[in-house]
Amino acid sequence: MVGQDSLINRVKKTIKKYALLKPKSRILIGVSGGPDSICLLHILNQLKDEYKLQLFAFHLNHQLRGKESDEDEKFVKQFCQKLKIPCQIKRAKVRKYAKQKKLSLEQAAREVRYQLLEQTRKRLRCDGIALGHNANDNAETVILNLVRGTGLTGLCGIPPIRDRIIRPLLEIERDEIMQYLINNKLTYRVDKTNRNPKIPRNFIRTKIIPQLKKLNPRLIETISKLSNILRQEDSYLNGLTDNVIEQIRKERSKPGITLDNKLFLSYNLALRRRVLKSLLPTLGYDKIEQILKMSEEKTVGTIQLTKDLFARQEYDRIYLGKKVPIPINQAIPIPIGKSSLIKDMGIEIEVKLKSKIDLNSVKVDKNTEVFDYSELAPPFYLRYRRPGDRFIPFGGQEKKLKEVLIDDKIPRRVRLCLPLFCDTKGILWILGGRRSARAPITPKTKRFLLVRIKQWKDQTPRTV
């Protein structure tokens, strides 16, 4: 039998172990009225003076069980009044939400509950949300994830702390909680739907775990230890994964991210798989494996990942993201003597005409170019590529612009969206990349056209 002091001391150890509570915190406690949440509320009430806590309770009436749901609400309200803890009651039409979002009732109830908990936390200016998940809940989660198919992260189970959510009972077993309630003569509500074996979690709780306990009577404790070890290892591997992403990332833009495939392949397969899962967390095993295979075979091609998402092998790079929409191709006039902000292109460009210029002080790079103004044909404008465009690369021969970009290994999705600085005779500069052979600076140049990109938002990555 677990005594009151013994259980409370174990909860305190969990609080200390995971740094769940800080002194003088304002804590919102999710209270369904079931055994776990009643135990949690009662224990935190016992500890509030020691930790100098301000406690608030939250109850959501899911309106799924008619009169029983209303009785749960009434019970929680009365229990909180007895403990003199302010209680926030909310009601939600979970069935309607589930239908709108095409979710199961269980998933819909969870989403609505967490949304309203967070809204209430912000309104009450609470530091954290305490929930009553216990060691049995964790074991059920691990087994459920294993059955569904999961990686290491799924076997980590329920975290004791995530963002502002804390779980002080996570290392306490359900039998111990029930004994605590008996010892303290605490009543609670019973949700009959928790007995329905058609719900996967209930099936695991009532059918699978009792059988597994015949093999290992300390199953819940064993899984709890396993989860703790795996959480630590998963955290370490997440750190390694983040470092790898920083090393292999070439560009990140609104549509997606581009990776250096050669560098990507230099890492261990396990890390490569974790990188993809980190970048595309909703993607399943099969799609991740398809990307890995495409990367290894180095074949140019596209994999449709979801309705809006795809992966593409682009020369020595891999692009993960959305399709870049083909831009509306219109010529945008660029005046001389001031900066022009072209919102549709995400570019601010400055064009100045100078009679003198110190070329040593002007850094000609991907953001700056200088032309001999006497060789140009104003006015100037920005536009995107058009069919039949031709270009004379500096130091090269005239050819189709498309061929120049292909030679430079510019992916098609980028080729379509590269802004071009032009005059009436043609293309002068592929912004961020090659300039034309026209209008070079010579000792005879008397007027200089200085063109500078002041800012270029990552609407389209510069890969020229």
C-alpha positions as CSV (number, residue, x, y, z in Angstrom):
1,M,0.0,0.0,0.0
2,V,1.3,3.4,-1.0
3,G,0.9,6.0,1.8
4,Q,0.0,9.7,1.1
5,D,3.5,11.0,2.2
6,S,5.2,8.3,0.1
7,L,3.4,9.2,-3.1
8,I,3.7,12.9,-2.6
9,N,7.4,12.5,-2.1
10,R,7.8,10.6,-5.3
11,V,5.9,13.3,-7.2
12,K,8.2,15.8,-5.7
13,K,11.2,13.8,-7.0
14,T,9.7,13.8,-10.5
15,I,9.1,17.6,-10.2
16,K,12.8,18.0,-9.2
17,K,14.1,15.5,-11.7
18,Y,12.6,17.3,-14.7
19,A,12.4,20.8,-13.3
20,L,8.6,20.9,-13.7
21,L,7.8,23.6,-11.2
22,K,9.4,26.9,-10.2
23,P,8.5,28.7,-7.0
24,K,5.7,31.2,-7.2
25,S,4.4,29.8,-10.4
26,R,0.8,30.1,-11.6
27,I,-0.3,26.7,-12.7
28,L,-3.4,25.7,-14.7
29,I,-4.5,22.1,-14.0
30,G,-6.5,20.1,-16.5
31,V,-9.3,18.3,-14.5
32,S,-11.6,15.9,-16.2
33,G,-13.0,14.5,-12.9
34,G,-11.3,11.1,-13.5
35,P,-9.0,9.4,-11.0
36,D,-5.7,10.8,-12.4
37,S,-6.7,14.5,-12.6
38,I,-8.4,14.4,-9.1
39,C,-5.2,12.9,-7.7
40,L,-3.1,15.5,-9.4
41,L,-5.2,18.4,-8.3
42,H,-5.2,17.1,-4.7
43,I,-1.4,16.6,-4.6
44,L,-0.6,20.0,-6.1
45,N,-3.0,21.5,-3.6
46,Q,-1.0,19.8,-0.9
47,L,2.3,21.2,-2.3
48,K,1.1,24.7,-3.1
49,D,2.4,26.3,0.1
50,E,5.8,24.5,-0.2
51,Y,6.2,25.7,-3.8
52,K,4.3,29.0,-3.3
53,L,2.0,28.1,-6.2
54,Q,-1.2,29.8,-7.4
55,L,-3.5,27.1,-8.7
56,F,-6.3,27.3,-11.3
57,A,-8.4,24.4,-12.6
58,F,-9.7,23.9,-16.1
59,H,-12.5,21.5,-17.1
60,L,-13.8,21.0,-20.6
61,N,-17.3,19.6,-21.1
62,H,-17.0,17.8,-24.5
63,Q,-20.8,17.4,-24.7
64,L,-20.3,13.8,-26.0
65,R,-22.0,11.8,-23.2
66,G,-25.1,13.9,-22.5
67,K,-26.2,13.9,-18.9
68,E,-22.9,12.2,-17.8
69,S,-20.8,15.0,-19.3
70,D,-22.9,17.6,-17.4
71,E,-22.5,15.6,-14.2
72,D,-18.7,15.5,-14.7
73,E,-18.7,19.3,-15.0
74,K,-20.8,19.7,-11.8
75,F,-18.6,17.3,-9.9
76,V,-15.3,19.1,-10.9
77,K,-16.8,22.5,-10.0
78,Q,-17.9,21.3,-6.6
79,F,-14.5,19.6,-5.9
80,C,-12.6,22.8,-6.8
81,Q,-14.9,24.8,-4.6
82,K,-14.2,22.5,-1.7
83,L,-10.4,23.0,-2.3
84,K,-10.9,26.8,-2.9
85,I,-9.3,26.5,-6.3
86,P,-10.7,28.8,-9.0
87,C,-12.2,26.6,-11.8
88,Q,-12.6,27.6,-15.5
89,I,-15.4,25.7,-17.2
90,K,-15.6,25.5,-21.0
91,R,-18.0,23.7,-23.3
92,A,-17.2,22.6,-26.9
93,K,-19.1,20.9,-29.7
94,V,-16.5,18.2,-30.3
95,R,-18.7,16.1,-32.6
96,K,-19.2,19.1,-34.9
97,Y,-15.4,19.9,-34.8
98,A,-14.5,16.3,-35.6
99,K,-16.9,16.3,-38.6
100,Q,-15.5,19.6,-39.9
101,K,-11.9,18.5,-39.6
102,K,-12.5,14.9,-40.6
103,L,-11.0,13.5,-37.3
104,S,-11.9,10.7,-34.9
105,L,-13.8,11.8,-31.8
106,E,-10.8,11.0,-29.7
107,Q,-8.4,13.1,-31.8
108,A,-10.9,16.0,-32.1
109,A,-11.5,16.0,-28.3
110,R,-7.7,16.2,-27.8
111,E,-7.2,19.0,-30.2
112,V,-10.0,21.1,-28.8
113,R,-8.9,20.4,-25.2
114,Y,-5.3,21.5,-25.9
115,Q,-6.4,24.6,-27.8
116,L,-8.8,25.8,-25.0
117,L,-6.2,24.9,-22.3
118,E,-3.6,27.1,-24.0
119,Q,-6.1,30.0,-24.5
120,T,-7.1,29.8,-20.8
121,R,-3.4,29.7,-19.7
122,K,-2.7,32.9,-21.7
123,R,-5.8,34.6,-20.3
124,L,-5.0,33.7,-16.7
125,R,-1.2,34.5,-17.3
126,C,-0.3,31.0,-16.0
127,D,3.3,29.8,-16.3
128,G,2.4,26.2,-17.1
129,I,-0.4,23.6,-17.6
130,A,-0.3,20.5,-15.4
131,L,-1.9,17.3,-16.8
132,G,-2.5,14.0,-15.1
133,H,-0.9,11.5,-17.4
134,N,0.7,8.6,-15.5
135,A,3.1,5.7,-16.1
136,N,0.3,3.5,-17.5
137,D,-0.7,6.2,-20.0
138,N,3.0,6.3,-21.1
139,A,3.2,2.5,-21.5
140,E,-0.1,2.5,-23.6
141,T,1.3,5.3,-25.8
142,V,4.6,3.4,-26.4
143,I,2.8,0.1,-27.3
144,L,0.3,2.0,-29.5
145,N,3.1,3.8,-31.4
146,L,5.0,0.5,-31.8
147,V,1.9,-1.2,-33.3
148,R,1.2,1.7,-35.7
149,G,4.9,1.8,-36.8
150,T,7.2,4.4,-35.4
151,G,10.8,5.5,-35.1
152,L,12.8,6.1,-32.0
153,T,10.8,9.3,-31.1
154,G,7.5,7.4,-30.9
155,L,9.0,4.9,-28.4
156,C,10.0,7.8,-26.2
157,G,6.4,7.9,-25.1
158,I,4.8,10.9,-23.3
159,P,7.4,13.6,-22.3
160,P,7.3,14.8,-18.7
161,I,7.6,18.4,-20.0
162,R,6.9,19.9,-23.4
163,D,6.8,23.6,-23.9
164,R,4.5,24.8,-21.1
165,I,2.9,21.4,-20.4
166,I,4.1,19.4,-17.3
167,R,3.1,15.9,-16.1
168,P,4.0,15.4,-12.4
169,L,2.4,12.0,-12.2
170,L,4.2,10.5,-15.2
171,E,6.3,8.1,-13.1
172,I,3.4,7.0,-10.9
173,E,1.4,3.9,-11.8
174,R,-2.4,3.8,-12.0
175,D,-2.8,1.3,-9.1
176,E,-0.8,3.7,-6.9
177,I,-3.1,6.6,-7.8
178,M,-6.2,4.6,-7.0
179,Q,-4.7,3.6,-3.6
180,Y,-4.0,7.3,-2.9
181,L,-7.6,8.2,-3.7
182,I,-8.8,5.4,-1.3
183,N,-6.5,6.5,1.4
184,N,-7.6,10.1,1.2
185,K,-11.3,9.2,0.7
186,L,-11.5,11.0,-2.6
187,T,-14.2,10.3,-5.1
188,Y,-14.0,10.6,-8.8
189,R,-15.9,10.2,-12.0
190,V,-15.7,7.3,-14.4
191,D,-15.9,7.7,-18.2
192,K,-17.6,4.6,-19.5
193,T,-16.1,5.1,-23.0
194,N,-12.7,4.3,-21.5
195,R,-13.9,0.7,-21.4
196,N,-14.8,0.5,-25.1
197,P,-12.3,-2.0,-26.6
198,K,-13.0,-0.7,-30.1
199,I,-10.9,2.3,-29.2
200,P,-7.2,1.2,-29.8
201,R,-5.9,2.7,-26.6
202,N,-8.6,1.0,-24.5
203,F,-7.9,-2.3,-26.3
204,I,-4.2,-2.0,-25.3
205,R,-5.1,-1.1,-21.7
206,T,-7.7,-3.8,-21.1
207,K,-6.5,-6.7,-23.4
208,I,-2.8,-6.4,-24.3
209,I,-1.1,-5.0,-21.2
210,P,-2.7,-7.6,-18.8
211,Q,-1.3,-10.4,-21.0
212,L,2.2,-8.7,-21.2
213,K,2.2,-8.4,-17.4
214,K,2.1,-12.2,-17.3
215,L,5.6,-12.2,-18.9
216,N,6.8,-9.2,-16.9
217,P,4.8,-8.2,-13.8
218,R,6.8,-4.9,-13.7
219,L,6.0,-4.1,-17.3
220,I,4.8,-0.5,-16.6
221,E,8.0,0.3,-14.7
222,T,10.2,-1.3,-17.4
223,I,8.5,0.7,-20.2
224,S,8.9,3.9,-18.1
225,K,12.6,3.3,-17.8
226,L,12.9,2.5,-21.4
227,S,11.1,5.7,-22.4
228,N,13.4,7.7,-20.2
229,I,16.5,6.3,-21.7
230,L,15.2,6.7,-25.3
231,R,14.1,10.4,-24.6
232,Q,17.7,11.2,-23.6
233,E,19.1,9.4,-26.7
234,D,16.6,11.0,-28.9
235,S,17.4,14.5,-27.6
236,Y,21.1,13.9,-28.3
237,L,20.4,12.7,-31.8
238,N,18.1,15.7,-32.4
239,G,21.1,17.9,-31.6
240,L,23.2,16.0,-34.1
241,T,20.5,16.2,-36.7
242,D,20.1,20.0,-36.3
243,N,23.9,20.4,-36.8
244,V,23.8,18.2,-40.0
245,I,20.9,20.3,-41.4
246,E,23.0,23.5,-40.9
247,Q,25.9,21.9,-42.7
248,I,24.0,20.6,-45.7
249,R,21.5,23.4,-46.2
250,K,22.2,25.5,-49.3
251,E,19.1,27.7,-49.3
252,R,15.9,28.1,-47.3
253,S,13.0,30.0,-48.8
254,K,9.2,30.3,-48.4
255,P,8.6,27.4,-50.9
256,G,11.1,25.0,-49.4
257,I,14.7,24.1,-48.6
258,T,17.6,23.0,-50.8
259,L,20.2,20.5,-49.6
260,D,23.7,19.7,-50.8
261,N,23.3,16.1,-51.8
262,K,27.0,15.2,-51.9
263,L,27.4,16.4,-48.3
264,F,24.1,14.8,-47.4
265,L,25.4,11.4,-48.6
266,S,28.5,11.7,-46.6
267,Y,26.5,11.2,-43.4
268,N,25.4,7.9,-41.8
269,L,22.0,6.6,-43.2
270,A,20.4,6.9,-39.7
271,L,21.3,10.6,-39.6
272,R,20.1,11.1,-43.2
273,R,16.8,9.6,-42.3
274,R,16.4,11.7,-39.2
275,V,17.3,14.9,-41.2
276,L,14.4,14.2,-43.6
277,K,12.0,13.4,-40.8
278,S,13.0,16.6,-39.0
279,L,12.4,18.7,-42.2
280,L,9.3,16.8,-43.2
281,P,7.7,15.6,-39.8
282,T,4.4,14.5,-41.3
283,L,5.9,12.3,-43.9
284,G,5.7,8.5,-43.5
285,Y,8.4,5.9,-43.8
286,D,7.8,4.9,-47.4
287,K,8.1,8.5,-48.7
288,I,11.3,9.1,-46.6
289,E,12.8,5.9,-48.2
290,Q,11.9,7.1,-51.7
291,I,13.8,10.4,-51.1
292,L,16.8,8.5,-49.7
293,K,16.8,6.2,-52.8
294,M,16.6,9.1,-55.2
295,S,19.5,10.8,-53.3
296,E,21.7,7.7,-53.5
297,E,21.0,7.0,-57.1
298,K,21.6,10.7,-58.0
299,T,18.9,10.5,-60.6
300,V,17.2,13.8,-61.7
301,G,13.6,13.4,-61.0
302,T,10.6,14.4,-58.9
303,I,8.7,12.6,-56.1
304,Q,5.2,13.7,-55.2
305,L,5.2,13.6,-51.4
306,T,1.8,15.1,-50.6
307,K,-0.8,17.2,-52.6
308,D,1.3,20.3,-52.2
309,L,4.8,19.0,-51.4
310,F,7.4,17.3,-53.6
311,A,11.1,16.3,-53.6
312,R,13.3,16.9,-56.6
313,Q,16.9,15.9,-57.4
314,E,18.4,19.0,-59.0
315,Y,22.0,18.3,-60.2
316,D,24.0,18.0,-57.0
317,R,21.2,19.2,-54.8
318,I,17.9,18.0,-53.4
319,Y,14.9,20.4,-53.2
320,L,12.2,19.7,-50.7
321,G,9.1,21.9,-50.8
322,K,6.2,23.3,-52.7
323,K,6.1,24.0,-56.4
324,V,7.1,27.5,-57.2
325,P,4.2,29.2,-59.1
326,I,5.1,30.5,-62.5
327,P,5.2,34.3,-62.0
328,I,3.2,36.8,-64.1
329,N,5.7,38.0,-66.6
330,Q,5.5,41.8,-66.9
331,A,8.2,44.4,-67.4
332,I,8.6,46.6,-64.3
333,P,10.2,50.0,-65.1
334,I,13.3,50.8,-62.9
335,P,14.0,54.5,-62.7
336,I,17.5,55.9,-62.4
337,G,18.5,57.8,-59.2
338,K,16.5,56.0,-56.6
339,S,15.6,52.7,-55.0
340,S,12.7,50.7,-56.3
341,L,10.9,48.1,-54.2
342,I,9.2,45.4,-56.3
343,K,7.0,43.6,-53.8
344,D,6.0,40.8,-56.2
345,M,9.6,39.9,-56.7
346,G,10.6,40.6,-53.1
347,I,13.4,42.8,-54.4
348,E,14.6,46.3,-53.6
349,I,17.0,47.5,-56.3
350,E,18.9,50.8,-56.6
351,V,20.2,52.3,-59.9
352,K,22.5,55.2,-60.0
353,L,24.2,57.1,-62.8
354,K,27.7,58.3,-61.9
355,S,30.3,60.4,-63.8
356,K,33.1,59.1,-61.6
357,I,33.5,55.9,-59.8
358,D,36.3,54.3,-57.9
359,L,36.1,50.7,-59.0
360,N,38.4,49.6,-56.2
361,S,35.8,50.8,-53.7
362,V,32.9,49.2,-55.4
363,K,32.5,45.6,-54.5
364,V,31.2,43.9,-57.7
365,D,29.6,40.7,-56.5
366,K,26.2,38.8,-56.8
367,N,24.5,41.9,-55.5
368,T,26.2,44.7,-57.5
369,E,27.1,45.3,-61.2
370,V,28.5,48.3,-63.1
371,F,27.9,49.1,-66.8
372,D,29.2,51.7,-69.3
373,Y,26.1,53.9,-69.7
374,S,27.0,55.0,-73.2
375,E,26.6,51.5,-74.4
376,L,23.1,51.0,-72.9
377,A,19.7,51.6,-74.3
378,P,17.4,52.9,-71.6
379,P,14.8,52.8,-70.1
380,F,15.6,49.9,-67.7
381,Y,13.2,47.3,-66.3
382,L,13.0,44.0,-64.4
383,R,11.2,41.0,-65.8
384,Y,11.3,37.2,-65.7
385,R,12.5,34.9,-68.5
386,R,10.6,34.7,-71.7
387,P,10.6,32.0,-74.5
388,G,13.3,32.8,-77.0
389,D,15.4,34.9,-74.7
390,R,19.0,35.2,-75.7
391,F,22.0,36.2,-73.7
392,I,25.7,37.1,-74.2
393,P,27.5,36.0,-71.0
394,F,30.5,38.1,-70.0
395,G,33.5,36.4,-71.7
396,G,31.3,34.1,-73.7
397,Q,29.3,33.7,-76.9
398,E,25.6,34.6,-77.5
399,K,23.3,31.7,-76.8
400,K,19.8,30.9,-75.6
401,L,19.3,32.1,-72.0
402,K,17.8,28.7,-71.2
403,E,21.1,27.0,-72.2
404,V,23.2,29.4,-70.1
405,L,21.1,28.6,-67.1
406,I,21.2,24.8,-67.7
407,D,25.0,25.0,-68.2
408,D,25.2,26.7,-64.8
409,K,23.0,23.9,-63.3
410,I,20.2,26.2,-62.3
411,P,17.1,24.0,-61.5
412,R,14.0,24.6,-63.7
413,R,11.9,25.9,-60.8
414,V,14.5,28.6,-60.2
415,R,15.1,29.4,-63.8
416,L,11.4,30.5,-64.1
417,C,11.7,32.9,-61.3
418,L,15.1,34.6,-61.8
419,P,14.6,38.4,-62.2
420,L,16.4,39.9,-65.2
421,F,17.7,43.5,-65.4
422,C,17.1,44.6,-69.0
423,D,17.3,47.6,-71.3
424,T,15.4,47.9,-74.6
425,K,18.1,45.8,-76.4
426,G,18.0,42.9,-74.1
427,I,19.2,41.3,-70.9
428,L,22.0,43.0,-69.0
429,W,22.2,41.0,-65.8
430,I,20.7,37.8,-64.4
431,L,20.2,39.2,-60.9
432,G,22.4,37.4,-58.4
433,G,24.5,35.9,-61.1
434,R,26.0,36.4,-64.6
435,R,26.1,39.8,-66.3
436,S,26.0,40.4,-70.0
437,A,29.1,41.0,-72.1
438,R,27.5,44.3,-73.2
439,A,28.6,47.6,-71.8
440,P,31.8,46.6,-70.1
441,I,33.8,49.2,-68.2
442,T,36.8,50.4,-70.2
443,P,39.4,53.3,-69.7
444,K,37.1,55.3,-72.1
445,T,34.0,54.9,-69.9
446,K,32.8,58.4,-68.8
447,R,29.4,57.6,-67.3
448,F,28.8,54.6,-65.1
449,L,25.5,52.8,-64.3
450,L,25.7,51.3,-60.8
451,V,23.1,48.7,-60.1
452,R,22.8,47.3,-56.6
453,I,20.4,44.8,-55.0
454,K,19.6,46.4,-51.6
455,Q,17.5,43.5,-50.4
456,W,16.1,40.3,-51.8
457,K,13.7,38.3,-49.7
458,D,13.8,34.6,-50.0
459,Q,10.8,34.5,-52.3
460,T,12.9,32.7,-54.8
461,P,16.4,31.4,-53.8
462,R,19.4,32.8,-55.6
463,T,21.3,29.8,-56.9
464,V,23.0,31.3,-60.0
